Amino acid sequence: MPDQLDYSHEVTVPEMLEARDRRVEIQRSMIAETKNPVVCFMLNVPGPHKVDDALTWAFETGVRRILAKLEAAGIPVSRSVTEREITGLVFYAAVEADAVQVKLRMCELEEADRLGRLFDIDVIGLDGRKVSREEFGMAPRKCLMCGKEAHICARNRSHTVQEMTTEIHRIIQAARGIAG
């Protein structure tokens, strides 16, 4: 794990795959240790540049929102940790609640506003599987650019990385203006 984030590093596909495997290891370890489901939070950021000051601000805002949502619902966090990866920041929280109920609350955060749309909040159950929003009738996530289903636009590469990155930074700038 790097001591600080390298804002100029261009993340490669092998690094993305390695980071995904590491996240799974951490999730499994936390579940085994705490016997609780785990929330795993990152930002949806396309392209090779995964960190900068604006993205760090959005990530920290997301962590605060997650913790506030859990607290408001009376859901204790038994363990949490933030990791600095070459692919960006990742927040993990083992939660003392039913994974489906936690996922419902995390979906509320993802859908709350434009900044929430940048949030990628997974909830991993005790069986090690991600709880899917589709399991309880929620529609798939929408594309930031056009409103179609995000996975369709991603698969078809409907929008350039530059277009999406520009829109992501617009969203963050607007949220930062609101936040003071």
N, C-alpha and C positions, 0 to 999 in steps of 0.2 A: 504494500500500500504506500503510495507516495506521500511524503510529508505535506506537500502543498500541491494544489492543482496546477497543471501546466495548461495555460490558456491557449497556447499556440499549437499544442499537439493535435495531430489529425488521427483520430481513432480508426484503426483498421478492422476489417471483418473478423480476423482471428482474435483480436483483442476484445471485440464485442462478444464473441462466443465464449472466450475464457471468462469474461466478467459475468456472463449469464450463468455459467457453471459454478462460479464462486458464490453467486447469490443463492443458488439452490443449496449449496453446501451450508452456507450460513443459516438459511431458513430451516433446513433439516436439523442442524445443530441446536438452534434455539427452541424448536418444537420438542426435541428430545430432552433438552435441559429443563424447560419450563412446563412441559405438558400442556401448552397453550397454543392456539392458532397464532400466526404471525402476519402482521401487516408489513408489506415491503413497498416503499415509496421511492419513485424516481420521477424525473421529468421526461415527457415525450419530446425528444429533441432529435430531429433527423440530421443526417450529414455527419461529417467527420469531426466537427468542433462541438464538444459536449459541455464545455464549461466557460464561463465568463462571469463578470460581476453581476450582470442582470439575471443570469440563470441561477447563480448562487442566491440572490435575493429571492427569486421565485421559489427555489427549493426550501429555503428557511421559512418563508411564508407558508408553504405547504405543510411543513412539519408542525408549525404552530397551529394551523387549522386542524390537522389530524388530532393533535393532543387535546385541543379545546373540544372537538366533537366527541372524542372518547370520554373526556371528563364530564361533559354535559349529559352524556348517556349513562354515566355512572359505571363506565367500563374501566377497571383497573389495568394499568400497564405493569406487567411483572418484570420486564426487562426491555431496555431500548438501547440502540447504538446507531451512530451515524458513521458510515464508512466513506472514505475518499478513494474512489477508484479512478483509473485512467479514463473511464467512460463516464465520469461524473460522480455526483454525490448520491448515496443510497441511505435511506433511513429504515431501520427495522424496529418493530415493537411487538413483543409477545403480549397478547391481550387475554384477559380472563373473561371470555365471553364466547358465545356461539359464533363460528366463523361466518355463517350466512348473515346473521344479524349485524356483524361488524361490516361485512361487504356492502350491505344495504346503506349503512351510514357513510361509508367511503364513497359510494356512487353518488350520494347527495353532494359531497364535496366536489367530486369531478364535474358535476353538472350545475353547480351553484352559480358560476359566472365564467367569463372568458378565461380568467387565470386558472380556474379549476380544470378547464379543458386541457391544460398543459400537464396536469397531474396524471401519473400512472401509478395507481394505488392497487396493488394486488393484496389479496388476503389468502393465505395458505392454511388449509385445514390440517387437522391432526394426522390425516392420511397422506399429507405432503402434496395434495392437489390444490391448484388455484380454484377458488370459488368464482364461477363465471356469472356475469350479470344476466346472461341469457337464461340461467338456471331458474331465475325467479321472474321471468317475463320482461326484463328490461331490454330495450333496443340496443343494438351495437353502438359503439361510439361513433360520433359524426366527425367528418373531416373539418379541420379548422378553416380550410380555404373555401369549400363549396357546399358543405352541409350533407353531402352524400355519406354513405357508410365509409368510415376511415379505412378499413381493411381493403375495400375495393380500390380506393384512390392509391393506397400504398402499393398494392399488387400491380396496378396499371401504371404506376409512376405518373399520375395525372398532373402533378405539380412539381416544379423543380425544388431542389433543396434550398436554393436562394430565396425563392418565393415564400416557402414555409418559414425559413429562418427570419426573414424580414417581418412576416406576420407575427411570429412568436415574440419578437422584440417589441413590436407595436403593442401587443397585448400586455406585456410586462410593463412597458412605459406607462400605459394607461392605468394599470393597477397601482404602480408606484405613485402616480399623481394623486390617486384616490387615497392611498395609504399615507400620504403626507410627504 
